[in-house]
Amino acid sequence: MNYRHSFHAGNSADVVKHALLIALVRALQQKEGALTLIDTHAGCGLYDLQGDQAQRTGESVHGVLRAFADHDALLDDYRAAVQAVNAAGYLRLYPGSPRVLAQLLRPQDALILNEKHPDDARTLRAAMRDTPAAVHERDAYELWLAMVPPRTARGLVVVDPPYEQVDERARITATLALAHRKWGHGVTAIWYPLKDRAAHRRWTDDMRALAIPKFLTIEHWLYDDDQPGVYNGAGLFIVNPPYAFTQALPPLLDALRTALAPEGHRGELSANWLGAA
């Protein structure tokens, strides 16, 4: 699956991903100690919802625009993060994970971004110029292993690839296994698209076989039945989610499901522990 983000900025997957990332970082920040936030596949950082690529798919209509039309207070933090990169009352730009994470930084926190694609890395540097983020241009999986454990005692690694490579899931699984051995208490969030339940179950079984003790999977299926050959939703694998995050999840997930459910579908947004193989 090719998931070039400029075509999909602000879609339902972005709404869920960024709302959950905000909640995850805020839960980690309930402790005063410094955090290092690492984004291995950072992309461009900022996207034009009125640009040619975003307009070609029109996916923001079913994502961020629905979130803004919804009035559930549980989505206020997400809406505020998007509004922060736009003029008041106007919605043209969409913040990628780097801009969302940069908004959450405290003085003691650090943000490390990586984007291998040269053109996107150049755009990312420009988009992050007013932030303290460090931007790298390296292989994402090499950087992931090189950066953990971080210099701070705690941190979060965000892995959000475009899934352009056939072996992407295998590389994620292998790198996570190595990274977890180096940094057993570290928090990792891995985003993935959902198209086929059977294929996803196979990957989930591979991840479960890693026998990571605290391993949460959050899945958002847009439709009540699979729609063959189309994007059906997205999810996150989260290693070592903090207690404050998991306790606050049920109402947030229900608010997101309700806001994003396609017409005629209830949709499903659930969180489950993988457990050991």
Phi and psi restraints in degrees (value plus and minus 20) as a CYANA .aco file:
   2 ASN   PHI    -116.1   -76.1
   2 ASN   PSI      98.7   138.7
   3 TYR   PHI    -141.8  -101.8
   3 TYR   PSI      44.1    84.1
   4 ARG   PHI     -87.5   -47.5
   4 ARG   PSI      97.4   137.4
   5 HIS   PHI     -87.8   -47.8
   5 HIS   PSI     -49.6    -9.6
   6 SER   PHI     -80.8   -40.8
   6 SER   PSI     -43.4    -3.4
   7 PHE   PHI    -101.8   -61.8
   7 PHE   PSI     -37.1     2.9
   8 HIS   PHI    -142.5  -102.5
   8 HIS   PSI     -11.5    28.5
   9 ALA   PHI     -77.5   -37.5
   9 ALA   PSI     113.3   153.3
  10 GLY   PHI      59.1    99.1
  10 GLY   PSI      -7.6    32.4
  11 ASN   PHI     -98.9   -58.9
  11 ASN   PSI    -196.3  -156.3
  12 SER   PHI     -81.4   -41.4
  12 SER   PSI     -54.1   -14.1
  13 ALA   PHI     -84.3   -44.3
  13 ALA   PSI     -60.0   -20.0
  14 ASP   PHI     -83.7   -43.7
  14 ASP   PSI     -62.0   -22.0
  15 VAL   PHI     -79.0   -39.0
  15 VAL   PSI     -69.1   -29.1
  16 VAL   PHI     -85.4   -45.4
  16 VAL   PSI     -68.6   -28.6
  17 LYS   PHI     -77.6   -37.6
  17 LYS   PSI     -69.6   -29.6
  18 HIS   PHI     -95.0   -55.0
  18 HIS   PSI     -54.4   -14.4
  19 ALA   PHI     -82.4   -42.4
  19 ALA   PSI     -61.0   -21.0
  20 LEU   PHI     -92.8   -52.8
  20 LEU   PSI     -57.2   -17.2
  21 LEU   PHI     -82.7   -42.7
  21 LEU   PSI     -61.9   -21.9
  22 ILE   PHI     -80.1   -40.1
  22 ILE   PSI     -67.3   -27.3
  23 ALA   PHI     -82.8   -42.8
  23 ALA   PSI     -57.5   -17.5
  24 LEU   PHI     -87.3   -47.3
  24 LEU   PSI     -66.8   -26.8
  25 VAL   PHI     -85.5   -45.5
  25 VAL   PSI     -62.0   -22.0
  26 ARG   PHI     -81.7   -41.7
  26 ARG   PSI     -57.6   -17.6
  27 ALA   PHI     -85.8   -45.8
  27 ALA   PSI     -61.6   -21.6
  28 LEU   PHI     -84.7   -44.7
  28 LEU   PSI     -52.6   -12.6
  29 GLN   PHI     -99.8   -59.8
  29 GLN   PSI     -18.5    21.5
  30 GLN   PHI     -87.3   -47.3
  30 GLN   PSI     -37.9     2.1
  31 LYS   PHI    -118.9   -78.9
  31 LYS   PSI     123.7   163.7
  32 GLU   PHI     -93.1   -53.1
  32 GLU   PSI     -42.7    -2.7
  33 GLY   PHI     -76.9   -36.9
  33 GLY   PSI     129.1   169.1
  34 ALA   PHI     -84.1   -44.1
  34 ALA   PSI     127.8   167.8
  35 LEU   PHI    -138.6   -98.6
  35 LEU   PSI     123.7   163.7
  36 THR   PHI    -130.2   -90.2
  36 THR   PSI     101.9   141.9
  37 LEU   PHI    -124.1   -84.1
  37 LEU   PSI     105.9   145.9
  38 ILE   PHI    -143.4  -103.4
  38 ILE   PSI     102.2   142.2
  39 ASP   PHI    -132.1   -92.1
  39 ASP   PSI      89.9   129.9
  40 THR   PHI     -99.2   -59.2
  40 THR   PSI     -46.5    -6.5
  41 HIS   PHI    -149.0  -109.0
  41 HIS   PSI      54.4    94.4
  42 ALA   PHI     -95.8   -55.8
  42 ALA   PSI     -44.1    -4.1
  43 GLY   PHI      51.6    91.6
  43 GLY   PSI    -170.9  -130.9
  44 CYS   PHI    -109.5   -69.5
  44 CYS   PSI     -36.8     3.2
  45 GLY   PHI      70.5   110.5
  45 GLY   PSI     -54.2   -14.2
  46 LEU   PHI    -169.9  -129.9
  46 LEU   PSI     118.2   158.2
  47 TYR   PHI    -151.6  -111.6
  47 TYR   PSI     123.4   163.4
  48 ASP   PHI    -113.2   -73.2
  48 ASP   PSI      90.9   130.9
  49 LEU   PHI     -89.5   -49.5
  49 LEU   PSI     -37.2     2.8
  50 GLN   PHI    -118.1   -78.1
  50 GLN   PSI     -17.8    22.2
  51 GLY   PHI     -92.1   -52.1
  51 GLY   PSI     146.0   186.0
  52 ASP   PHI     -79.6   -39.6
  52 ASP   PSI     -65.0   -25.0
  53 GLN   PHI     -87.2   -47.2
  53 GLN   PSI     -63.8   -23.8
  54 ALA   PHI     -86.8   -46.8
  54 ALA   PSI     -57.7   -17.7
  55 GLN   PHI     -89.7   -49.7
  55 GLN   PSI     -48.2    -8.2
  56 ARG   PHI     -82.6   -42.6
  56 ARG   PSI     -54.0   -14.0
  57 THR   PHI    -118.8   -78.8
  57 THR   PSI     -52.5   -12.5
  58 GLY   PHI      46.0    86.0
  58 GLY   PSI       3.1    43.1
  59 GLU   PHI     -92.2   -52.2
  59 GLU   PSI     -41.2    -1.2
  60 SER   PHI     -85.0   -45.0
  60 SER   PSI     -44.1    -4.1
  61 VAL   PHI     -80.0   -40.0
  61 VAL   PSI     -54.1   -14.1
  62 HIS   PHI    -117.9   -77.9
  62 HIS   PSI     -12.9    27.1
  63 GLY   PHI    -144.8  -104.8
  63 GLY   PSI    -118.4   -78.4
  64 VAL   PHI     -80.1   -40.1
  64 VAL   PSI     -56.2   -16.2
  65 LEU   PHI     -86.5   -46.5
  65 LEU   PSI     -54.6   -14.6
  66 ARG   PHI     -88.4   -48.4
  66 ARG   PSI     -59.0   -19.0
  67 ALA   PHI     -83.0   -43.0
  67 ALA   PSI     -55.9   -15.9
  68 PHE   PHI     -96.4   -56.4
  68 PHE   PSI     -46.7    -6.7
  69 ALA   PHI     -97.5   -57.5
  69 ALA   PSI     -40.5    -0.5
  70 ASP   PHI    -101.0   -61.0
  70 ASP   PSI     131.7   171.7
  71 HIS   PHI    -137.5   -97.5
  71 HIS   PSI      -5.6    34.4
  72 ASP   PHI     -89.5   -49.5
  72 ASP   PSI     105.9   145.9
  73 ALA   PHI     -83.6   -43.6
  73 ALA   PSI     -40.6    -0.6
  74 LEU   PHI     -86.6   -46.6
  74 LEU   PSI     -36.4     3.6
  75 LEU   PHI    -119.6   -79.6
  75 LEU   PSI     -12.6    27.4
  76 ASP   PHI     -80.9   -40.9
  76 ASP   PSI     -62.6   -22.6
  77 ASP   PHI     -83.6   -43.6
  77 ASP   PSI     -60.2   -20.2
  78 TYR   PHI     -84.2   -44.2
  78 TYR   PSI     -68.3   -28.3
  79 ARG   PHI     -81.3   -41.3
  79 ARG   PSI     -57.4   -17.4
  80 ALA   PHI     -84.4   -44.4
  80 ALA   PSI     -57.6   -17.6
  81 ALA   PHI     -85.5   -45.5
  81 ALA   PSI     -58.3   -18.3
  82 VAL   PHI     -91.9   -51.9
  82 VAL   PSI     -64.5   -24.5
  83 GLN   PHI     -82.6   -42.6
  83 GLN   PSI     -47.4    -7.4
  84 ALA   PHI     -82.4   -42.4
  84 ALA   PSI     -43.7    -3.7
  85 VAL   PHI    -121.0   -81.0
  85 VAL   PSI     -11.2    28.8
  86 ASN   PHI    -144.9  -104.9
  86 ASN   PSI     137.8   177.8
  87 ALA   PHI     -85.9   -45.9
  87 ALA   PSI     133.8   173.8
  88 ALA   PHI     -75.5   -35.5
  88 ALA   PSI     110.2   150.2
  89 GLY   PHI      54.2    94.2
  89 GLY   PSI      -9.9    30.1
  90 TYR   PHI    -147.4  -107.4
  90 TYR   PSI     123.9   163.9
  91 LEU   PHI    -154.9  -114.9
  91 LEU   PSI      73.0   113.0
  92 ARG   PHI    -141.2  -101.2
  92 ARG   PSI     -58.0   -18.0
  93 LEU   PHI    -117.8   -77.8
  93 LEU   PSI     127.6   167.6
  94 TYR   PHI    -142.1  -102.1
  94 TYR   PSI     107.7   147.7
  95 PRO   PHI    -101.2   -61.2
  95 PRO   PSI     105.5   145.5
  96 GLY   PHI     -92.0   -52.0
  96 GLY   PSI     157.7   197.7
  97 SER   PHI     -74.0   -34.0
  97 SER   PSI     -57.7   -17.7
  98 PRO   PHI     -78.8   -38.8
  98 PRO   PSI     -62.8   -22.8
  99 ARG   PHI     -92.0   -52.0
  99 ARG   PSI     -55.1   -15.1
 100 VAL   PHI     -83.6   -43.6
 100 VAL   PSI     -67.4   -27.4
 101 LEU   PHI     -84.9   -44.9
 101 LEU   PSI     -57.9   -17.9
 102 ALA   PHI     -82.0   -42.0
 102 ALA   PSI     -54.8   -14.8
 103 GLN   PHI     -85.6   -45.6
 103 GLN   PSI     -45.2    -5.2
 104 LEU   PHI    -109.9   -69.9
 104 LEU   PSI     -28.1    11.9
 105 LEU   PHI     -84.1   -44.1
 105 LEU   PSI     115.3   155.3
 106 ARG   PHI    -115.4   -75.4
 106 ARG   PSI     147.7   187.7
 107 PRO   PHI     -75.8   -35.8
 107 PRO   PSI     -51.2   -11.2
 108 GLN   PHI    -105.8   -65.8
 108 GLN   PSI     -26.7    13.3
 109 ASP   PHI    -111.2   -71.2
 109 ASP   PSI     140.5   180.5
 110 ALA   PHI    -149.4  -109.4
 110 ALA   PSI     130.7   170.7
 111 LEU   PHI    -148.5  -108.5
 111 LEU   PSI     102.1   142.1
 112 ILE   PHI    -137.3   -97.3
 112 ILE   PSI     103.1   143.1
 113 LEU   PHI    -137.1   -97.1
 113 LEU   PSI     127.3   167.3
 114 ASN   PHI    -158.2  -118.2
 114 ASN   PSI     114.6   154.6
 115 GLU   PHI    -166.2  -126.2
 115 GLU   PSI      96.4   136.4
 116 LYS   PHI     -96.4   -56.4
 116 LYS   PSI     -53.4   -13.4
 117 HIS   PHI     -87.1   -47.1
 117 HIS   PSI      98.8   138.8
 118 PRO   PHI     -76.4   -36.4
 118 PRO   PSI     -65.7   -25.7
 119 ASP   PHI     -84.9   -44.9
 119 ASP   PSI     -63.2   -23.2
 120 ASP   PHI     -87.2   -47.2
 120 ASP   PSI     -56.2   -16.2
 121 ALA   PHI     -83.2   -43.2
 121 ALA   PSI     -59.2   -19.2
 122 ARG   PHI     -84.8   -44.8
 122 ARG   PSI     -63.4   -23.4
 123 THR   PHI     -85.1   -45.1
 123 THR   PSI     -58.9   -18.9
 124 LEU   PHI     -82.0   -42.0
 124 LEU   PSI     -65.5   -25.5
 125 ARG   PHI     -78.2   -38.2
 125 ARG   PSI     -61.4   -21.4
 126 ALA   PHI     -85.8   -45.8
 126 ALA   PSI     -61.0   -21.0
 127 ALA   PHI     -87.9   -47.9
 127 ALA   PSI     -45.8    -5.8
 128 MET   PHI    -124.8   -84.8
 128 MET   PSI      -8.6    31.4
 129 ARG   PHI     -78.8   -38.8
 129 ARG   PSI     -51.8   -11.8
 130 ASP   PHI    -112.2   -72.2
 130 ASP   PSI      -3.8    36.2
 131 THR   PHI    -143.2  -103.2
 131 THR   PSI     145.0   185.0
 132 PRO   PHI    -104.7   -64.7
 132 PRO   PSI      -5.9    34.1
 133 ALA   PHI     -86.9   -46.9
 133 ALA   PSI     122.3   162.3
 134 ALA   PHI    -115.2   -75.2
 134 ALA   PSI     110.8   150.8
 135 VAL   PHI    -133.9   -93.9
 135 VAL   PSI     106.0   146.0
 136 HIS   PHI    -132.5   -92.5
 136 HIS   PSI     140.4   180.4
 137 GLU   PHI    -151.5  -111.5
 137 GLU   PSI      55.4    95.4
 138 ARG   PHI    -154.7  -114.7
 138 ARG   PSI     150.8   190.8
 139 ASP   PHI     -82.1   -42.1
 139 ASP   PSI     109.9   149.9
 140 ALA   PHI     -81.5   -41.5
 140 ALA   PSI     -59.4   -19.4
 141 TYR   PHI     -97.6   -57.6
 141 TYR   PSI     -52.1   -12.1
 142 GLU   PHI     -85.5   -45.5
 142 GLU   PSI     -63.3   -23.3
 143 LEU   PHI     -85.3   -45.3
 143 LEU   PSI     -62.2   -22.2
 144 TRP   PHI     -73.2   -33.2
 144 TRP   PSI     -69.9   -29.9
 145 LEU   PHI     -89.9   -49.9
 145 LEU   PSI     -54.0   -14.0
 146 ALA   PHI     -90.3   -50.3
 146 ALA   PSI     -49.4    -9.4
 147 MET   PHI    -112.1   -72.1
 147 MET   PSI     -25.9    14.1
 148 VAL   PHI    -135.3   -95.3
 148 VAL   PSI     122.6   162.6
 149 PRO   PHI     -90.8   -50.8
 149 PRO   PSI     129.4   169.4
 150 PRO   PHI     -94.1   -54.1
 150 PRO   PSI     152.2   192.2
 151 ARG   PHI     -86.8   -46.8
 151 ARG   PSI     -52.0   -12.0
 152 THR   PHI     -98.5   -58.5
 152 THR   PSI     140.2   180.2
 153 ALA   PHI     -87.9   -47.9
 153 ALA   PSI     -49.1    -9.1
 154 ARG   PHI    -147.0  -107.0
 154 ARG   PSI     138.8   178.8
 155 GLY   PHI    -192.7  -152.7
 155 GLY   PSI     154.6   194.6
 156 LEU   PHI    -158.0  -118.0
 156 LEU   PSI     109.3   149.3
 157 VAL   PHI    -125.8   -85.8
 157 VAL   PSI     106.4   146.4
 158 VAL   PHI    -127.4   -87.4
 158 VAL   PSI     102.5   142.5
 159 VAL   PHI    -136.2   -96.2
 159 VAL   PSI      92.2   132.2
 160 ASP   PHI    -159.1  -119.1
 160 ASP   PSI      47.5    87.5
 161 PRO   PHI     -98.2   -58.2
 161 PRO   PSI     143.9   183.9
 162 PRO   PHI    -100.8   -60.8
 162 PRO   PSI     -25.4    14.6
 163 TYR   PHI      35.5    75.5
 163 TYR   PSI      25.6    65.6
 164 GLU   PHI    -107.2   -67.2
 164 GLU   PSI     -43.6    -3.6
 165 GLN   PHI    -115.4   -75.4
 165 GLN   PSI     121.5   161.5
 166 VAL   PHI     -79.9   -39.9
 166 VAL   PSI     -55.4   -15.4
 167 ASP   PHI    -116.0   -76.0
 167 ASP   PSI      -2.4    37.6
 168 GLU   PHI     -76.3   -36.3
 168 GLU   PSI     -68.2   -28.2
 169 ARG   PHI     -85.8   -45.8
 169 ARG   PSI     -58.4   -18.4
 170 ALA   PHI     -84.6   -44.6
 170 ALA   PSI     -59.5   -19.5
 171 ARG   PHI     -86.5   -46.5
 171 ARG   PSI     -59.2   -19.2
 172 ILE   PHI     -81.9   -41.9
 172 ILE   PSI     -68.1   -28.1
 173 THR   PHI     -80.0   -40.0
 173 THR   PSI     -66.3   -26.3
 174 ALA   PHI     -85.9   -45.9
 174 ALA   PSI     -61.5   -21.5
 175 THR   PHI     -90.3   -50.3
 175 THR   PSI     -58.9   -18.9
 176 LEU   PHI     -80.6   -40.6
 176 LEU   PSI     -61.8   -21.8
 177 ALA   PHI     -78.3   -38.3
 177 ALA   PSI     -66.0   -26.0
 178 LEU   PHI     -88.2   -48.2
 178 LEU   PSI     -63.3   -23.3
 179 ALA   PHI     -84.3   -44.3
 179 ALA   PSI     -58.2   -18.2
 180 HIS   PHI     -88.0   -48.0
 180 HIS   PSI     -52.4   -12.4
 181 ARG   PHI     -86.0   -46.0
 181 ARG   PSI     -56.0   -16.0
 182 LYS   PHI     -96.3   -56.3
 182 LYS   PSI     -50.1   -10.1
 183 TRP   PHI    -165.2  -125.2
 183 TRP   PSI      51.5    91.5
 184 GLY   PHI     -83.6   -43.6
 184 GLY   PSI     -48.1    -8.1
 185 HIS   PHI    -116.8   -76.8
 185 HIS   PSI     -17.1    22.9
 186 GLY   PHI     -92.0   -52.0
 186 GLY   PSI     133.4   173.4
 187 VAL   PHI    -119.7   -79.7
 187 VAL   PSI     110.3   150.3
 188 THR   PHI    -152.3  -112.3
 188 THR   PSI     113.9   153.9
 189 ALA   PHI    -140.9  -100.9
 189 ALA   PSI     102.4   142.4
 190 ILE   PHI    -138.0   -98.0
 190 ILE   PSI      96.0   136.0
 191 TRP   PHI    -107.2   -67.2
 191 TRP   PSI     127.7   167.7
 192 TYR   PHI    -171.5  -131.5
 192 TYR   PSI     127.5   167.5
 193 PRO   PHI    -103.9   -63.9
 193 PRO   PSI     136.1   176.1
 194 LEU   PHI    -139.5   -99.5
 194 LEU   PSI     103.2   143.2
 195 LYS   PHI    -144.5  -104.5
 195 LYS   PSI     -61.4   -21.4
 196 ASP   PHI    -153.0  -113.0
 196 ASP   PSI     102.5   142.5
 197 ARG   PHI     -83.6   -43.6
 197 ARG   PSI     -59.9   -19.9
 198 ALA   PHI     -84.8   -44.8
 198 ALA   PSI     -64.7   -24.7
 199 ALA   PHI     -84.3   -44.3
 199 ALA   PSI     -59.5   -19.5
 200 HIS   PHI     -88.1   -48.1
 200 HIS   PSI     -56.4   -16.4
 201 ARG   PHI     -81.3   -41.3
 201 ARG   PSI     -57.4   -17.4
 202 ARG   PHI     -83.0   -43.0
 202 ARG   PSI     -63.3   -23.3
 203 TRP   PHI     -88.2   -48.2
 203 TRP   PSI     -60.4   -20.4
 204 THR   PHI     -79.5   -39.5
 204 THR   PSI     -59.8   -19.8
 205 ASP   PHI     -82.9   -42.9
 205 ASP   PSI     -59.2   -19.2
 206 ASP   PHI     -83.6   -43.6
 206 ASP   PSI     -61.3   -21.3
 207 MET   PHI     -88.2   -48.2
 207 MET   PSI     -60.6   -20.6
 208 ARG   PHI     -81.8   -41.8
 208 ARG   PSI     -54.1   -14.1
 209 ALA   PHI     -86.1   -46.1
 209 ALA   PSI     -35.0     5.0
 210 LEU   PHI     -89.5   -49.5
 210 LEU   PSI     -36.4     3.6
 211 ALA   PHI      37.1    77.1
 211 ALA   PSI      20.4    60.4
 212 ILE   PHI     -97.4   -57.4
 212 ILE   PSI     105.5   145.5
 213 PRO   PHI     -81.0   -41.0
 213 PRO   PSI     -65.6   -25.6
 214 LYS   PHI    -130.9   -90.9
 214 LYS   PSI      72.2   112.2
 215 PHE   PHI    -154.5  -114.5
 215 PHE   PSI      87.3   127.3
 216 LEU   PHI    -122.9   -82.9
 216 LEU   PSI     120.5   160.5
 217 THR   PHI    -140.9  -100.9
 217 THR   PSI     110.3   150.3
 218 ILE   PHI    -136.5   -96.5
 218 ILE   PSI     102.8   142.8
 219 GLU   PHI    -144.0  -104.0
 219 GLU   PSI     112.7   152.7
 220 HIS   PHI    -136.7   -96.7
 220 HIS   PSI      84.2   124.2
 221 TRP   PHI    -118.8   -78.8
 221 TRP   PSI      97.3   137.3
 222 LEU   PHI     -88.7   -48.7
 222 LEU   PSI     -59.2   -19.2
 223 TYR   PHI    -127.1   -87.1
 223 TYR   PSI     133.9   173.9
 224 ASP   PHI     -91.0   -51.0
 224 ASP   PSI     -43.7    -3.7
 225 ASP   PHI    -153.8  -113.8
 225 ASP   PSI     129.8   169.8
 226 ASP   PHI     -76.3   -36.3
 226 ASP   PSI     119.8   159.8
 227 GLN   PHI    -125.3   -85.3
 227 GLN   PSI      81.6   121.6
 228 PRO   PHI     -77.0   -37.0
 228 PRO   PSI     115.4   155.4
 229 GLY   PHI      57.6    97.6
 229 GLY   PSI     -15.5    24.5
 230 VAL   PHI    -144.2  -104.2
 230 VAL   PSI     149.7   189.7
 231 TYR   PHI     -91.1   -51.1
 231 TYR   PSI     101.2   141.2
 232 ASN   PHI    -123.3   -83.3
 232 ASN   PSI     -28.9    11.1
 233 GLY   PHI     131.2   171.2
 233 GLY   PSI    -182.3  -142.3
 234 ALA   PHI    -178.7  -138.7
 234 ALA   PSI     148.0   188.0
 235 GLY   PHI    -173.4  -133.4
 235 GLY   PSI     159.4   199.4
 236 LEU   PHI    -155.3  -115.3
 236 LEU   PSI     113.0   153.0
 237 PHE   PHI    -111.7   -71.7
 237 PHE   PSI     111.5   151.5
 238 ILE   PHI    -148.6  -108.6
 238 ILE   PSI     100.2   140.2
 239 VAL   PHI    -113.3   -73.3
 239 VAL   PSI     110.8   150.8
 240 ASN   PHI      38.9    78.9
 240 ASN   PSI      27.0    67.0
 241 PRO   PHI     -85.3   -45.3
 241 PRO   PSI     119.4   159.4
 242 PRO   PHI     -89.9   -49.9
 242 PRO   PSI     135.4   175.4
 243 TYR   PHI     -77.7   -37.7
 243 TYR   PSI     -61.9   -21.9
 244 ALA   PHI     -80.6   -40.6
 244 ALA   PSI     -53.0   -13.0
 245 PHE   PHI     -90.8   -50.8
 245 PHE   PSI     -69.7   -29.7
 246 THR   PHI     -86.5   -46.5
 246 THR   PSI     -52.1   -12.1
 247 GLN   PHI     -88.7   -48.7
 247 GLN   PSI     -52.1   -12.1
 248 ALA   PHI    -108.9   -68.9
 248 ALA   PSI     -23.3    16.7
 249 LEU   PHI     -86.3   -46.3
 249 LEU   PSI     -68.1   -28.1
 250 PRO   PHI     -72.3   -32.3
 250 PRO   PSI     -70.7   -30.7
 251 PRO   PHI     -87.6   -47.6
 251 PRO   PSI     -53.8   -13.8
 252 LEU   PHI     -85.8   -45.8
 252 LEU   PSI     -63.1   -23.1
 253 LEU   PHI     -82.7   -42.7
 253 LEU   PSI     -59.5   -19.5
 254 ASP   PHI     -88.8   -48.8
 254 ASP   PSI     -56.7   -16.7
 255 ALA   PHI     -84.1   -44.1
 255 ALA   PSI     -61.6   -21.6
 256 LEU   PHI     -87.1   -47.1
 256 LEU   PSI     -64.3   -24.3
 257 ARG   PHI     -79.0   -39.0
 257 ARG   PSI     -65.6   -25.6
 258 THR   PHI     -83.7   -43.7
 258 THR   PSI     -62.9   -22.9
 259 ALA   PHI     -87.1   -47.1
 259 ALA   PSI     -51.0   -11.0
 260 LEU   PHI    -126.2   -86.2
 260 LEU   PSI     -24.0    16.0
 261 ALA   PHI     -82.0   -42.0
 261 ALA   PSI     105.7   145.7
 262 PRO   PHI     -83.5   -43.5
 262 PRO   PSI     135.7   175.7
 263 GLU   PHI     -77.5   -37.5
 263 GLU   PSI     110.6   150.6
 264 GLY   PHI      66.8   106.8
 264 GLY   PSI     -19.6    20.4
 265 HIS   PHI    -150.4  -110.4
 265 HIS   PSI     123.7   163.7
 266 ARG   PHI    -104.4   -64.4
 266 ARG   PSI     -56.2   -16.2
 267 GLY   PHI      55.5    95.5
 267 GLY   PSI     150.0   190.0
 268 GLU   PHI    -162.0  -122.0
 268 GLU   PSI     110.0   150.0
 269 LEU   PHI    -157.5  -117.5
 269 LEU   PSI      88.1   128.1
 270 SER   PHI    -154.4  -114.4
 270 SER   PSI     137.3   177.3
 271 ALA   PHI    -145.5  -105.5
 271 ALA   PSI     112.5   152.5
 272 ASN   PHI    -164.2  -124.2
 272 ASN   PSI     127.3   167.3
 273 TRP   PHI    -101.5   -61.5
 273 TRP   PSI     114.7   154.7
 274 LEU   PHI     -90.9   -50.9
 274 LEU   PSI     -62.7   -22.7
 275 GLY   PHI      53.7    93.7
 275 GLY   PSI     153.0   193.0
 276 ALA   PHI     -97.0   -57.0
 276 ALA   PSI     136.6   176.6
